[in-house]
């Protein structure tokens, strides 16, 4: 009844925005967030500014409702109730363990709703829960901090290793480092803490280490990882052609690797793709290492499976282009990483919205036609006005619903969405760039004269 009265105008004209605010009401539940902060933070504590208030303000920056932190503060000054100095002090000191817990908590809230919607994607390989792991170095910031003003070098506020669940398309975990120069391999011990039995991890060659491979195998998990040049083993027998992919023919050979710490050995599969087109680095072949038994997947299947690793690159692209995940004015590493994790939380919110759309309109149609960019654009454009028209207390309804009830509500809202408003516009294949004349300092041309020569 409430959706039929107070929410009716927005349900009719902007159902996506109602869905987004309903999902965020659930993911940004203030008492839940404050409780998470209280049990996770080790050094930081609450004095006047609640952690949930900081989350609400920064979520409006990430969603594009406000262009920067100070603009969001100006719009919410009375509700925040503290000075800008207090706000930035709180923001600059958010511990990385708290930021990582936020991402994990959002996935735990979204997963049962996606299951109730019956909108999970088919597993890429039956019998395995598939995780895709990749790293992301945060972009350089402005030189605002006193310590940065004396250098021309780009200041890097940190990096993150992100884990994507393939079936639900949710970011389930993130490993954070405040050191922008840290190697991804230095964080592998923290990755192993996330590995569970019957999981299959797909990784790029930066994560190809004996320690990670043996660690996953000991935990009953499988891996598909591109071979790094530093990881060599004893090749057994001859390589045999076993199939083909769109990238080229596939060869397989057994390989024995040794754990340098325990002297333990493990026999794995080495799958090589003879590439039709060389990579950007000039490689003509690509080798993949895996411990998936031959009876569960062929070499060609594993080669194609590794190719699907780009799904997490697509997630990073969506987060970068549709959400303010990296604010270049936030120089302190903890603040930058916190904002990045908020963007991951917002990505999970958009994934939940897409799941509702798949439930109402069909998986293939939503995957092929719906653009995350246009979804996020409408949310940012309409969010502020909707919150004025519908005060915050009315949204508390969505926190009290069970997962099944909330799924049914989202499905009903999704059925009102006109997908043509959010149509993808895929570009064609890239054309090689034309040759340019030599650059000369101070030289310029007239655009009108060049156009006249068409």
C-alpha positions in Angstrom: 0.0 0.0 0.0 2.9 2.4 0.8 4.4 1.8 -2.6 1.1 2.6 -4.2 0.7 6.0 -2.5 3.9 7.8 -1.4 6.2 6.1 -3.9 3.7 6.0 -6.8 5.0 8.9 -8.9 8.6 7.6 -8.8 7.6 4.0 -9.3 5.9 5.1 -12.5 8.5 7.4 -13.9 11.8 6.3 -12.2 11.5 2.8 -10.9 15.3 2.3 -11.1 15.9 5.1 -8.6 13.3 3.6 -6.2 15.1 0.2 -6.5 18.5 1.9 -6.0 17.4 3.7 -2.9 15.6 0.6 -1.5 18.8 -1.5 -2.0 21.0 1.2 -0.4 18.6 1.5 2.5 19.2 -2.2 3.1 23.0 -2.2 2.5 23.5 1.1 4.4 21.3 0.3 7.4 22.7 2.7 10.1 22.4 0.5 13.2 24.0 -2.4 11.3 26.9 -0.2 10.0 27.6 1.3 13.5 27.6 -2.2 15.0 30.0 -3.4 12.2 32.3 -0.5 13.0 32.2 -1.1 16.7 33.3 -4.8 16.4 35.8 -4.3 13.6 37.7 -1.0 14.3 40.7 -1.5 16.5 42.0 2.1 17.1 39.3 4.4 15.7 36.2 5.2 17.9 33.0 7.2 17.7 32.8 10.5 19.5 30.3 12.8 17.7 30.2 11.7 14.1 28.6 8.2 13.7 30.2 5.9 11.2 26.8 5.4 9.5 26.6 9.2 8.9 30.0 9.2 7.2 28.9 6.3 5.1 25.7 8.1 4.0 27.6 11.2 3.1 30.3 9.5 1.1 27.8 7.2 -0.7 26.3 10.4 -2.2 29.8 11.3 -3.5 30.4 7.9 -5.0 27.0 7.8 -6.7 27.6 11.2 -8.3 24.9 13.0 -6.3 27.6 15.5 -5.2 30.8 16.2 -7.1 33.2 16.1 -4.1 33.3 15.5 -0.3 33.0 19.2 0.6 29.9 19.7 -1.6 28.3 16.7 0.1 29.2 18.2 3.5 27.6 21.5 2.6 24.4 19.8 1.5 24.3 17.7 4.7 25.8 20.1 7.2 22.9 20.2 9.6 22.5 16.4 9.7 26.3 15.8 10.1 26.6 18.2 13.0 30.4 18.4 13.0 33.0 20.6 11.4 34.7 19.9 8.1 37.9 19.2 10.1 36.2 16.6 12.2 34.7 15.0 9.1 38.0 14.8 7.2 39.8 13.5 10.4 37.2 10.7 10.6 37.5 10.0 6.9 41.3 9.9 6.8 41.5 7.4 9.7 39.0 4.7 8.6 40.9 1.5 9.1 41.4 -0.8 6.1 39.9 -3.8 8.0 36.7 -1.7 8.4 36.6 -0.9 4.7 37.1 -4.5 3.8 34.4 -5.6 6.2 31.9 -3.2 4.5 32.4 -4.9 1.1 32.0 -8.4 2.7 28.9 -7.3 4.6 27.2 -5.9 1.4 27.8 -9.2 -0.4 26.3 -11.2 2.5 23.2 -9.0 2.4 22.8 -9.1 -1.3 23.4 -12.8 -1.9 20.2 -14.2 -0.3 18.1 -11.7 -2.2 19.7 -12.7 -5.5 19.0 -16.4 -4.6 15.4 -15.5 -3.8 15.2 -13.8 -7.2 16.5 -16.9 -8.9 18.8 -14.7 -10.9 22.2 -16.4 -10.3 24.2 -17.1 -13.5 25.0 -20.7 -14.4 28.4 -21.9 -13.1 31.1 -21.7 -15.6 32.3 -25.1 -14.5 29.8 -27.4 -12.7 30.9 -28.5 -9.2 32.9 -25.5 -8.4 32.2 -22.1 -6.8 34.1 -19.8 -9.1 36.1 -16.8 -7.8 37.9 -14.4 -10.0 40.9 -12.6 -8.4 42.6 -9.4 -9.7 44.5 -6.4 -8.4 43.8 -2.7 -8.8 46.2 0.1 -8.1 44.4 3.3 -7.2 45.1 6.2 -9.4 47.4 9.0 -8.3 46.1 11.8 -6.2 46.7 15.5 -6.2 49.7 16.8 -4.2 47.6 18.4 -1.4 49.3 16.8 1.5 52.4 18.7 2.8 54.6 15.6 2.3 53.6 15.5 -1.4 54.2 19.1 -2.4 57.9 18.7 -2.9 57.7 15.9 -5.5 56.7 15.8 -9.1 56.1 12.0 -8.9 52.5 10.7 -8.9 51.4 9.9 -5.4 49.8 6.4 -5.2 47.4 6.1 -2.2 47.2 2.3 -2.2 46.1 -0.9 -4.0 43.4 -3.6 -3.6 43.0 -7.2 -4.5 39.4 -7.8 -5.4 37.5 -11.1 -5.4 34.4 -11.5 -7.7 31.8 -14.2 -7.2 31.0 -15.4 -10.7 27.4 -16.7 -10.1 26.1 -13.6 -8.4 28.4 -11.1 -9.9 29.1 -9.7 -6.4 32.4 -8.4 -5.0 32.6 -10.7 -2.0 36.0 -9.8 -0.6 38.8 -7.2 -0.9 42.4 -7.2 0.4 43.8 -3.7 0.9 47.3 -2.3 1.2 48.1 1.3 1.9 51.5 1.0 0.2 50.9 1.9 -3.5 54.3 0.3 -4.4 53.5 -3.0 -2.7 53.7 -6.1 -5.0 50.4 -8.0 -5.4 52.3 -11.1 -4.4 53.0 -9.6 -0.9 49.3 -9.9 -0.2 48.9 -13.6 -1.1 48.9 -14.7 2.5 45.7 -12.7 3.1 44.2 -14.1 -0.1 44.7 -17.7 1.2 42.6 -16.9 4.3 39.7 -16.5 1.9 40.1 -19.8 0.1 37.6 -22.6 0.8 37.0 -26.1 -0.3 35.4 -26.8 -3.8 36.2 -23.3 -5.0 37.9 -22.6 -8.3 40.1 -19.5 -8.5 40.9 -17.8 -11.8 43.9 -15.5 -11.6 46.3 -13.6 -13.8 50.0 -14.4 -13.8 50.9 -11.9 -11.1 49.3 -14.5 -8.7 51.2 -17.4 -10.2 53.3 -18.5 -7.2 54.1 -21.9 -5.7 52.9 -20.7 -2.3 49.4 -19.8 -3.6 49.1 -22.9 -5.7 50.1 -25.3 -2.9 48.0 -23.3 -0.4 44.9 -23.6 -2.5 45.4 -27.3 -3.1 45.9 -27.9 0.6 42.5 -26.2 1.2 40.7 -28.4 -1.3 40.4 -25.6 -3.9 41.4 -25.5 -7.5 43.1 -22.9 -9.6 43.4 -21.7 -13.2 46.3 -19.2 -13.5 48.5 -18.0 -16.3 52.0 -19.2 -15.9 54.6 -16.6 -14.7 58.0 -16.8 -16.2 59.6 -17.3 -12.7 57.5 -20.4 -12.0 59.0 -23.3 -13.8 58.7 -27.0 -13.2 59.6 -30.4 -14.6 57.7 -31.1 -17.8 56.5 -34.7 -18.1 56.0 -36.4 -21.5 55.2 -34.5 -24.6 52.7 -31.8 -25.2 49.6 -33.1 -27.1 47.1 -31.1 -29.0 43.7 -31.6 -27.3 41.4 -29.0 -28.9 41.1 -25.4 -30.1 39.6 -22.1 -29.0 38.9 -18.9 -31.0 42.4 -17.7 -29.9 44.2 -20.7 -31.4 45.0 -24.5 -31.0 45.4 -25.8 -27.4 48.1 -28.2 -26.2 48.4 -30.0 -22.8 51.3 -31.4 -20.9 51.8 -32.6 -17.4 54.1 -30.6 -15.1 55.6 -31.3 -11.7 56.2 -28.4 -9.4 57.9 -28.4 -6.0 57.1 -26.3 -2.9 60.3 -24.6 -1.9 59.3 -24.5 1.7 58.2 -28.1 2.4 59.9 -29.9 -0.5 56.4 -31.2 -1.3 55.7 -31.9 -5.0 52.4 -31.6 -7.0 51.6 -32.7 -10.5 49.5 -30.1 -12.4 48.3 -29.5 -16.0 50.1 -27.1 -18.2 47.8 -25.9 -21.0 49.3 -23.9 -23.9 47.4 -21.8 -26.4 49.2 -21.1 -29.7 47.8 -17.6 -30.3 46.6 -16.6 -33.8 47.2 -12.9 -32.9 50.2 -12.0 -30.6 49.4 -10.2 -27.3 50.2 -6.5 -26.7 53.5 -7.7 -25.2 54.3 -9.7 -28.4 53.7 -13.2 -26.9 52.8 -15.8 -29.4 51.7 -18.4 -26.9 50.0 -18.3 -23.5 50.4 -21.1 -20.9 47.9 -21.8 -18.1 48.5 -23.9 -15.0 45.7 -25.8 -13.3 45.0 -28.6 -10.8 41.5 -29.3 -12.1 41.3 -33.0 -12.8 41.1 -34.0 -16.5 37.8 -35.8 -15.9 36.1 -32.5 -14.8 37.3 -30.2 -17.6 39.2 -30.5 -20.9 42.2 -28.3 -21.7 40.1 -26.3 -24.1 37.4 -25.7 -21.4 40.0 -24.4 -19.0 41.6 -22.2 -21.7 38.2 -20.7 -22.4 37.6 -20.4 -18.6 40.7 -18.3 -18.2 39.5 -16.1 -21.0 36.4 -15.2 -19.0 38.7 -13.7 -16.3 38.0 -10.4 -18.1 34.7 -10.3 -16.4 36.4 -8.7 -13.4 38.2 -6.2 -15.7 34.7 -5.3 -16.9 33.6 -4.8 -13.3 36.6 -2.5 -12.7 35.7 -0.6 -15.8 32.1 -0.1 -14.7 33.3 1.0 -11.2 35.7 3.5 -12.8 33.4 4.9 -15.4 30.0 4.9 -13.6 31.1 5.6 -10.0 33.4 8.0 -8.3 35.6 5.2 -6.9 38.9 7.2 -7.0 38.7 10.8 -5.7 42.0 12.4 -6.6 41.7 15.0 -3.8 41.8 12.3 -1.1 45.5 11.9 -0.5 45.5 9.9 2.7 45.6 6.1 1.9 43.0 5.1 4.3 40.5 7.7 2.9 41.2 6.7 -0.7 40.8 2.9 0.1 37.6 3.6 2.1 36.1 5.4 -0.9 37.2 2.7 -3.3 35.4 0.1 -1.0 32.3 2.3 -1.0 32.4 2.1 -4.8 32.6 -1.7 -4.5 29.6 -1.7 -2.2 27.8 0.5 -4.8 28.8 -2.0 -7.5 27.1 -4.8 -5.4 24.0 -2.6 -5.2 23.9 -2.2 -9.0 24.5 -6.0 -9.3 21.4 -6.6 -7.1 19.4 -4.2 -9.3 20.5 -6.1 -12.4 19.5 -9.4 -10.8 16.0 -8.0 -10.3 15.9 -6.9 -13.9 17.1 -10.4 -15.0 14.3 -11.9 -12.9 11.7 -9.7 -14.5 12.9 -9.4 -18.1 15.2 -12.4 -18.7 18.9 -13.0 -18.3 20.0 -12.7 -21.9 18.0 -9.6 -22.6 19.5 -7.7 -19.6 23.0 -8.9 -20.2 22.9 -7.9 -23.9 21.0 -4.6 -23.6 21.3 -2.9 -20.2 24.1 -0.4 -19.6 25.5 0.1 -16.1 26.5 3.6 -17.2 22.9 4.8 -17.9 21.7 3.1 -14.7 24.2 4.9 -12.5 23.6 8.2 -14.5 19.9 8.1 -13.7 20.5 7.2 -10.0 22.8 10.2 -9.6 20.5 12.6 -11.5 17.2 11.7 -9.6 18.4 10.6 -6.2 18.5 14.0 -4.5 15.1 15.1 -5.7 13.5 11.8 -4.7 14.9 12.0 -1.2 13.4 15.5 -0.8 10.0 14.2 -2.1 10.1 11.1 0.0 11.7 11.7 3.5 14.1 9.2 4.9 11.8 7.6 7.5 9.6 6.2 4.8 12.5 4.1 3.4 12.9 2.2 6.6 10.2 -0.2 5.3 12.8 -1.9 3.1 15.1 -2.7 6.0 12.4 -4.8 7.7 11.5 -7.0 4.8 12.7 -10.6 4.7 15.0 -11.6 1.8 12.1 -13.2 -0.1 9.8 -10.2 0.5 12.5 -7.8 -0.6 13.1 -9.9 -3.7 9.5 -9.8 -4.6 9.4 -6.0 -4.2 12.4 -5.6 -6.4 10.9 -7.9 -9.0 7.7 -5.9 -9.0 9.6 -2.6 -9.4 11.8 -4.1 -12.1 8.8 -5.1 -14.2 8.0 -1.4 -14.5 11.4 -0.5 -15.9 11.6 0.4 -19.6 14.9 -1.2 -20.6 15.1 1.0 -23.7 16.0 3.9 -21.5 19.2 2.1 -20.5 20.2 0.7 -23.8 23.8 -0.3 -24.4 25.5 1.2 -27.4 28.5 -1.1 -28.1 31.2 0.4 -30.4 32.6 -1.5 -33.3 36.1 -2.9 -33.6 38.8 -0.4 -33.0 40.5 1.1 -36.1 44.2 1.6 -36.2 45.1 5.3 -35.4 46.0 7.4 -38.5 49.5 8.7 -38.9 50.1 12.2 -37.6 52.5 14.9 -38.7 55.5 15.5 -36.5 54.8 17.6 -33.4 56.3 21.1 -33.2 56.1 23.2 -30.1 53.6 26.1 -30.6 52.2 24.8 -33.9 48.5 25.0 -34.4 45.9 24.4 -37.2 42.5 25.7 -38.2 39.8 23.1 -37.7 37.5 24.9 -40.2 40.2 24.8 -42.9 40.8 21.1 -42.4 37.1 20.3 -42.5 36.8 22.3 -45.7 39.3 19.8 -47.3 37.0 16.9 -46.8 
